[in-house]
Amino acid sequence: MKKYIITGLLVWLPLAITIWVLQSVLGVINGVFNSMLAASQALLPASMAANIEALRHVPGLGLLILVGGMALTGMFVANIFGQWMWRQWDRLLSNIPIVKSIYSSVKQVSDTLFSSSGNAFREAVLVQYPHPGSWTIAFVTGKPSGEVAHALGEEEHVSLYVPTTPNPTSGFFLMMPRSAVRPLKMSVDAALKHIISMGVVAPEGDHPVSSHAQA
């Protein structure tokens, strides 16, 4: 009986987690959509309130509007005038106290993560963490710079993100000498699967290591 229960769990668990993640994302999107509708009801004439309220009950409309809005924004910013407008908006937000600290930090992280020219999460490596002799997979996110790089000395260091298991969205930020890092040939996706599965799912292309090679 225990064998059948575990087998059933392996069938339903991935589906349940997938549904939970999608529900969380849709919940955030619906929250943004409802906020937009509430702002519209406050700004537009009262005669249009009933029509706006009816939009709340259209399934999937919030997701469609959000995706469409992002696509239109991307198309607008892709042209010369849109780029000029974006620079002005960016300059405005970067000069507002308190807002500039949050906005600049989030913008730097998003540009690094999603830009095609960025180097975040482009390389999976092995590092000894949390103590010598204990190895884990980490991702190279860049190199220390400025005062931090100066304080670390002349030896080349790399910035690393060590994700937790089975939730890789939380983790630890480390700066280690490049010589202490062992590069891996596996892709970032394969490394993430290996981490999330707690080592159960072997990276694609892995081959068993013979006892002779281990020796």
N, C-alpha and C positions, 0 to 999 in steps of 0.2 A: 504493500500500500504506500509506503514512504517513497518508493521509487516512482510510482505514478503521480503522486502529489508534486514531487520535484520536477518531473517532466512537464506536468501541467503548468507549474509556476514559470518554467523557462519559456513556455508558449505565450502566456498571458502577460508576464512582467514587462517585456519590451513594448507591447501594445499599450499597456496601462500607462507607462511612463511617457510614451509618445503623445497619448491623448492628454495627459496632465500638462505637458509642456505646451501643447497647442492651445489648451484652454487658458493657460496663464497668459500666453501672448495675445490671444483674442480678448481676454479680459482687459489688458492694458489698452489695446486698440479701441475697444468699446468705450473705455473711460475717456480717452481723448476725443472720440466722436461725440459722446454725450456732452462733454465740456464745450465743444464747438457749437452744438445745437443750443445749449443754454445761453451762450454768448450771443448767438443769432437771435434768440427770442428776446433778449434784453435790448438789442440794438434795433431790430426791425419793428414795423408797426404791429400793434396787437392783433390786427385782422389776420396776420399771417401766422400767428402762434399755433393755431390748430393744425395747419399744414406742416409746420416744422415739427410739431409733436408727433405727427403720424410717421415721420421718418425714423423715429426711434424703434418702431416695430418692424422695420424692413430688415430681414435677416441678411447679414453679410454686407450691408450697405456701408458700414463704417470701414471695413477692410478695403472695399473697392475704392472709396473716396480717398483713404489714406495712401494706398498704392498709386492711384492716379495722381494725387497731389505731389507725391515724391517724384513721379515720372515727369510731370510738367515742370517741377522745379529744376530737375536735372537738365531738361531741354532748354529752359530759360537761361540757366547759368552757363550752358555750353557756348552761347554766342558772346560776342564782344560786349554788347550792352549789358547783358546779364552778368558777365564777369565784373564789369565796372560797378554795377549795383551791389554785387556780393562783396566787393572790396570795401565799399562805403558802409555797408551794414556791419561787416566784420570790424571795421575801424570804430564804428559807433559803440558796439558792445564791448570792445576792448578798452574803452575809456570810461566806462561806468564803474564806480567803486563797488566792491564786493562782487558784482556781476562779472567783471572782467577776470577775477581769479577763478571762478567756477567755469566760465565759458572757455577761457584759454586752456585750462587743464583738460577739459573734456574734448576740445577741438584737437589738441595735440595727440591725445590718445586715439581718437577716432581716425585722424589723418594717418597715424602710424599703422593702425590695424587694417584699415580698408584701402589705403592708397596702394596702387599697383607698384609704386616705386619704393614702398616701405619695406623694412626687413624684419618686421615683427612676426613671430611664429613661423618663420621660414625654415628653421633648422631645429631638429630634435637632437638632443645630446644626452649623455650619461654623466651624472655628477655624484660625488659622494656626499650624501645628505640623509639624515641630520648629523651623522658622525662618521669618521673614517671607517671604511669597510662596509658601509651601508650605501647601496647605490639606488638611484632613482632617475626617472626620465624628466628632463627639463627642456624648456624652449628658449632659444636665444632671442632676445628682444632688442638688442642693440649693444652699444658700447658706452661706458661711463664717459662723461665729458665735463668740462669746466673745473670747478674746484674739487669735485669728487675725484676726477681722473688725476688731478695733480696730487691729491692726498694719497692716492693708491700707489704712486710711484711710477717708475718707467716701465715696469712689466705690463704687458698687454692684458687687460681684463675685459670680460664680457658681462652684460646684464642678462640675468636669467629669470624666468618665471617657472616656479616649481608648483604644478597643480596638485590639488588634493584628490583623493579617490573616495567614492566614485563621482564626486561633483567637481569637475575641473574648473568651474567658474570662480572658485576660491583657491587661494594658494599663497605662496611666499615669493618675495622678490629678493634675489641674491646678486651679488657682484663677486665673481670668482676669476682667478687667473685663467687665461686661455689654456695654459699648459695643464690645468687640473680638470679640463673638460674633454670628454671622449666623444667625438662626432659619431652620429649614426647615419646609416644609409636609408633608413625607413622614412617615409613621408610623414608630415605632421598629422595627417588624418589617421594613418596607421598607428602612430604613437598615441594619439588621443583615444582610439579604440582600445589599445592595450592598457591605458591608464584607467579608463572608465570601467573596463571589465575586471579590474584588479589582477591583470595578468592572465586571465582565463583565455581571452582571444589573442592568439599569437599574431604578430604582424605578418602581412602577406609576404611571401617569398622567403620566410624563415626556413631553415633546414636544420635538422637535428645535428648537434655537435657530437662527434665521436669521442669516446673515452680517451683515445690517444691525443686528440686535439686539446681536450680539457687538461690533460696532464702537462 
